Amino acid sequence: MNLLKKHLWTRIAVVGGTAIYDWFLKRGLVDELCLTLEPVVFGAGKLLTDAPLRTFRRFSLKSVKHLNKRGTLLLHYQ
């Protein structure tokens, strides 16, 4: 947080795994989510967060963008 204030940043992109997303979400520091959906079945994957979703504020879907002909979608929530 000190780094954000020092540089007068008002927006950053959070990129990481479950622990990173948990840290920011649990502190109420996330006001937008951009999720990419790929039309691929992996069989298993990593969770966005370990906490129950009811722990966090509600987000509303703002836009859906088709990224390619394979069906990749970019979902933007606020």
Secondary structure, 3 states (H helix, E strand, C coil): CHHHHHHCCCCCCCCCCHHHHHHHHHCCCCCCEEEEECCCCCCCCCCCCCCCHHHCCCCCEEEEEECCCCCCEEEEEC
